Amino acid sequence: MPDYRAHIGRRIRQARESQGLTQCELAKRLGISYQLLQQHEVGQKLNLDRMIAIAETLRVDFYALISGQAASPSRRGRKVLELAGALASAASAIAV
């Protein structure tokens, strides 16, 4: 299985940098420490709620953030659910 978390982390960093935000600035907007944001940007400690919050705060498309590709509106919902299911399964496997 590819390490999708690292790819998501890179896209978070790219989105943050494209908006001219520092890690401290984005972390403050999210209500988290910059150290936790650093971990997110390398794909660690990511969860669905936090990824949604990051996408909303950066005003980027959630699907594009997690997949790295744009989708047509008709496919977006199905793909998001598929990716959310994969994330939940991975989180369950790690928690065990």
Secondary structure as UniProt FT lines:
FT   HELIX           4..18
FT   TURN            19..20
FT   HELIX           23..30
FT   HELIX           34..41
FT   TURN            42..43
FT   HELIX           48..58
FT   HELIX           62..67
FT   HELIX           73..95
//
